Amino acid sequence: MTWRPKPPPATELTRPQYEGYACCWCGTSLWQGGLSVGIARGCIGAHVMDVEVYACGWKCPKRPRRPKTSATGREHRASSGGGRSASSP
């Protein structure tokens, strides 16, 4: 399965981003065209604000990157040894 970054929440988009005129991550104009990256979800009160959003491309400088994982596919733990410190009995 391919990892894809989630678009930002709909409530955090600027008007051009919400309307599909600007990249949802960096705000660059999409006058020359954009790439659909999913649906930004959100609501304001009872109003659902879900909208399809676009990006300037997969090489967008502000696009979220895939998190680093170990060879087993699990994320690295900050501490080793089950979280115990060296001074614990």
DAGIJO-V76327 format. One record per residue. RES is the residue in one small letter. SS is DSSP state (H for helix, E for strand, - for the rest). Layout:
RES & SS
RES & SS
//
This chain:
m & -
t & -
w & -
r & -
p & -
k & -
p & -
p & -
p & -
a & H
t & H
e & H
l & -
t & -
r & H
p & H
q & H
y & H
e & H
g & -
y & -
a & E
c & -
c & -
w & -
c & -
g & -
t & -
s & E
l & -
w & -
q & -
g & -
g & -
l & E
s & E
v & E
g & E
i & E
a & E
r & -
g & -
c & E
i & E
g & -
a & -
h & E
v & E
m & -
d & -
v & E
e & E
v & E
y & E
a & E
c & -
g & -
w & -
k & -
c & -
p & -
k & -
r & -
p & -
r & -
r & -
p & -
k & -
t & -
s & -
a & -
t & -
g & -
r & -
e & -
h & -
r & -
a & -
s & -
s & -
g & -
g & -
g & -
r & -
s & -
a & -
s & -
s & -
p & -
//
